[in-house]
Amino acid sequence: MRGPVLGWSGLAVVALLLAGCGGDDDSTSAENSSDSEPSTLTVFAASSLTDAFGELEKTFEADNSGVDVEFSFDSSSTLAEQVIQGAPVDVLATADEATMQSVVDEDLTAADPVAFAQNKLTVVTPPDNPADVGSITDLDTGKVDFAICVPDAPCGAATEKLFGIVGVTAEPVTEEDNVRDVLTKVTTGEVDAGLVYVSDAQAAADDVTEVEVPEADQALNADVIAPLTDAAEPDLAEAWVDLVASDQGQQVLESYGFLPPP
Amino acid sequence: MARTVRPIASATGRLPWQLLVPAAAGLALLVLPLVGLVVRAPWSTLPDRVGDPEVREALQLSLLTATAATCCCLVLGAPLAWLLARTTMPGRRAVRAVITVPLVLPPVVGGVALLTAFGREGVVGQLGYDAFGLRLPFTTLGVVVAQTFVALPFLVLAVEGALRSADPRFDDLAATLGASRWQTFRRVTLPLAAPGLASGAVLAWARALGEFGATITFAGSFPGTTRTMPLAVYNALNSDFDSAILLSLVLLVVSIAVLGLLRDRWLTGAAG
């Protein structure tokens, strides 16, 4: 009876040790050899940047052989909190300056954040526009079920500002954690309308109908990027930031619906 | 058969270290996170935060929906358990397998599945919406449905277990004395299954209270309507971590309090 218990506990301990050691091995090998070992660049980015950064990933990996760029796309505030809690990340890109500031305040950024784009809100509906939404003020009629981002996320903060400008006081049926979740609620037909960025509307193409909001120009969000102090790959992190801020990066971002930086 | 000379646990209570060490590690794993919550809690700002209307709203909603879901589980689950334990209906094994699925299904997957069935464009939901304008997502009722979905298996399995261990001859006796099947169920079977019903209800309530993945996916998140305590904790994580710790503590204390009360009242009382 002793044997199996010892055996399984021993196996569990060995497994735990291996799991803990795995991360260290990767970084030491990346530091020791420059080209022979593959290195990983870890980028945390707001979900609105999914497609644009996805394309830039191909360029970056082609220019830097042996480098694998890994992303985590999520709500900016979620990612910022993860960085503050100690997540091992090289670069952080948020969808507004306020969220990046929370990370700067913790002395976690290795360089001043760079504003590399701006994003504008728009209203999207399912393709058939079931609630006949013609403008943003239609959301106030009480007959439209719409979704927005939580106020603590950049898209939510901009939505609140925009609602203040156009005078919409109606409440949404749900507050989603990030802008892509809002988009999903619209594309699956669960809501009649949602507030997303123009870049998300463009990414969704025929899965949504866009209703332009002229006043959205007054509630823009600046996308900012910064390398982090605890980066395992500081040189690659800088290179990524340079790529995003370069003309090439700007072109890619514009092609996905982003506006030039302020 | 070879045996060690020393007994496994002697009268003086000495425990073998081979069992003690893993047991202590297991206990530490369970206790340390709870200790962490208490230690890191924002005790100095506690009075202001607890009075926050959003906290009270989330707590009220959680208690309301968990209790409603447990009632639904009892009403729907007890008959289902009876079908499984007391009848020879064909396909019982398949039914039992299906009932067990929500137990192993990741809650968020459950939420997606609920959407495909009861969402506005869902298999059943579409009919309801087009004909009557009925909608489950983004409503408090939707929260109850999601919680019932994940909690029902607990109740059904607990009651089925109790029914199996209860002597079916009492049911037969009631029949020979002239009771109808419904009367037998109400006055003989149910009281016999009471311990199973109680423990199943407690499990279901606890599961419903803690439900997150299916709720946020199916019912969405809006303060007062669908933002239960777990969703409120998730929401606070990114804006105010201290608030998240506090909400977590409140949920922990409420859960422990109710579980403690119910345990004493129902399980020891029914042991006779």
Contacts between the chains, C-beta under 8 A, distances in Angstrom:
chain1	res1	chain2	res2	distance
A	2	B	18	6.2
A	5	B	18	6.0
A	5	B	19	7.3
A	5	B	22	7.7
A	6	B	18	6.4
A	9	B	18	7.9
A	9	B	21	7.8
A	9	B	22	5.4
A	75	B	238	6.6
A	77	B	238	3.7
A	77	B	239	6.5
A	78	B	237	7.3
A	78	B	238	5.0
A	80	B	238	7.4
A	81	B	237	6.2
A	81	B	238	4.9
A	81	B	241	6.8
A	145	B	135	7.8
A	145	B	138	6.9
A	147	B	220	7.5
A	150	B	221	7.6
A	150	B	235	6.1
A	152	B	235	7.5
A	152	B	238	5.7
A	152	B	239	3.9
A	153	B	238	7.5
A	171	B	222	7.5
A	172	B	222	6.9
A	173	B	138	4.0
A	173	B	220	6.5
A	173	B	222	6.4
A	173	B	225	8.0
A	174	B	137	8.0
A	174	B	138	5.2
A	174	B	220	3.0
A	174	B	221	5.8
A	174	B	222	5.3
A	174	B	226	7.0
A	175	B	220	7.8
A	175	B	221	5.6
A	175	B	222	5.9
A	175	B	235	7.9
A	176	B	220	7.4
A	176	B	221	7.2
A	177	B	221	7.7
A	177	B	234	7.6
A	177	B	235	7.9
A	185	B	220	7.6
A	188	B	115	7.1
A	188	B	119	7.0
A	188	B	121	6.7
A	189	B	119	7.7
A	189	B	120	5.5
A	189	B	121	4.4
A	190	B	115	7.1
A	190	B	119	5.6
A	190	B	120	5.4
A	190	B	121	7.6
A	190	B	137	5.5
A	190	B	138	7.8
A	191	B	138	7.8
